Amino acid sequence: MLKKYGAENVIIGQTYSATTKVSHTLTYGKGTTSSLGVGVSGSGTFGSWQSGGTTSESTTITNSYPTYGDHHGVYYKTQFNYAKYRVDCVSYGVTPQDTQHRTHYEVRPTSYFGGATTTSAAIPKTMSGTCAKYVNGSHFQRTTTSAVSWANGASLAGDAGVDFSSETGYSNTATVDYSFHATHYLCGTAGSVGGSHPHRFVATGTSSGYKP
């Protein structure tokens, strides 16, 4: 390890409402695993990092976020510790002259830190034919599916010069939650809300979905 960057903000979920009388939130429960991007560089200098795959880190606590409402999109964030490493690789040959030394640098997460913050997010377009009707008083939770990978979900631009990716799947410990206080619709951006890959959920006032 060459340098500890400390706690960095990471997007771990999102909810959206393009209508009124729908409340929405997210719970990031203890044990939830997030897939976080690793940066790789030949020089280790500021801004030189490229994607080098991902690694997984799990939360050690449960975060319950505020509830949001009308015409609002939200990114939910927490913090993970990151550090910079030098990686030395040695390939031994038959003779000392054949031995090769290679060095590269990595920025990767080291542990969960904590915290619960939010920022506003633009409401995305939904796909046609993905909207399901929810009557007044109904409640929607999604706890199983692949979620969304954010290319710039981990905010390290200030320390490393670039941001890294993040992804959290909805599971029995990471849950999106929509409560309907009027009869409306819930739509997916890549498929139906009950399907295997809805990606993002948007509450709307009509069955035709939302088109920004």
N, C-alpha and C positions, 0 to 999 in steps of 0.2 A: 504494500500500500504506500502510495506516494503522498496522497492528500485526501483528507476528509472534507467533503463538500457540506455535510450536515443534512438537515431536513429540507426536502424539496417537495413542492406541491405537485400532486398527481391527480388527474381526473379518474374517478372510479365509477361514474354513472351519470345518467341524465334523464330528465322527464320534461314533457312539453304539454301545454294546453293552448289551443288556438280558439278557444271559446270561453264561455262563462259558466259558473256554477260547477266547476270540477276542481277538486283539490288533489295535489299530487306530491309525492315525496319518495325518498329512498332510505333504506336501512342497510348499512354495511356492517354485517355481523362478525363476531369473533370467529376466527378461523377461515374467513373468506380469502381466497387466493387470487392475486392479481398477477397478470403476465406483464412484465416491465422490460422495456427495451434496454439493450446493452450497446454502448458506443465503442467503436474500435478505431484506432488511429495508428499510423506508422510513426508519427512524431510526438504525439501527445500534446500538441500545441492548441491553443484556444481556437475554436472554430473548425478544427481539422477532423472532427469525428464523423464517422459513418455508421450506419446500422450494422450491428454485429450479432443479430439474433435477440433472443429474449431469455429472461430468467424469472422465476416465480418467487414471490414473497407473500406471506400471509399476515393478516391483522391479528393482533393479540387482544383486542378489545372490541366492543360493539359501539358503532356510531349511528345514532338516530338523527337525521337531518330535519331542518324546519320544513313545514308544509307550505306549498305555494299554490297559487290559484289562477285567476283569469288571465288569458293572453300572456303567458309567461313560459319561457324556456330556461332550464337550469342545468348547469354543470355542477356535480357534487365532487368535492375534492377532499383528499386527506394527504398526509405527508409520509414519505419514506426517506431513510438515510441513504445517501449516495457517496461513493468514494472513487478516486482515481488510482489505477494500478499499473505497474509495469510487469509485463509477462515475458519471461525469458524462456526460450525453447532451445534445446540442444539436441542435435541429431548426430549420434556417434557413428563414425566410420571405422573402417578396418585399421586405419592409421590415424595418428593425431591430426595429420594434414587433411584428412577426409571429414573431420568433425566440423559441423556447421552450427553457428550460433545465430539465432534470430530473436529479435526483440520487437514487441508491439505494446501498445497501451490500451487500457480499457477503462471506461466509466460504467459502473454498474451499481444497482441497489445493494445495500448490505443488511438492512433490517427495517422493520416497521417503526415509525416514530409516533404517529397519532395526529389528532386534530380533525376538525370538521368545518370546512368553509364551502361557500358556493359563489358562483359567478353566473351572470346572465348568458344565455345561449340562444342563437337564432333558431326559430322553429323551422324544421325541415319539411320538405314536400313529402307527402305520403303516396303510396302506390294505389292505383285504381283496384277496387275489389278487395281491399284489405280491412275495411271498416266494419266493426261489430257493434250492434246496438246495446246500450246499457240504460236501463230505466232509472228514474229517480229513486235514490236510496240504495242503488247497487254499488258493489265494491269489486275492484280488480286488483289482483296481485300476480306478478309473474316471478317465478322462482326457478325456472329451468329453461335454459337455451343458451346458445352462444350470443354474446352481446356485441359490442362495437369496439373496434380497435381505433384509438386516436393516435394519428401519426405524431402529433405534438402534445401528447397527453401529459408527459412529465416535463416540468418547467425547469430546465437546466441552462437556458440561454445565458443567464447572468454569470454562471460559473464555468461552463464548458464551451459556450458560444453557440450551442444548438440545443433544441429540445429533443426528447426521446419519446418512444411510443409507450402506450399503456392500454391494457384491456382487462376488464373484470366481467366474468360471466354471471348472469343471474342464477343464483343457486339457492339452497335452503338457508343460506346465511347472507346473501345479497339480494334484496328484494325491492322491486319498484311497486308503488302503491298508488292507485287512483280511486277516489271516491266521487260518486256522481250525485249532485244535488238537484239535478234536472235530467230529463231523458236526452242523452247525447250519444256520441259514437266514439269508439277508440280504434285508431288506425295504425297500421305498421308502415314503416318506410321501405321494407323489402319483402313483406309477406303478411299474412293474417296474424292477428294478435295471439291466436291459439296455435299457430303453426310452429315449425321447428326453427325458423329463422326470421322473426319479425324485425330484428335489429332495434329500431327505435320506436317508441309509442307516442302518438300524438292524439290528444282528445280534441274532437271537432264537433261542430253543431249539425253537420249533415253527413249523410252516408257517402257522399262523393269525395270526402277527405279534405285535405288542405293543400293548396297550391299558393306559395308565397308570391 
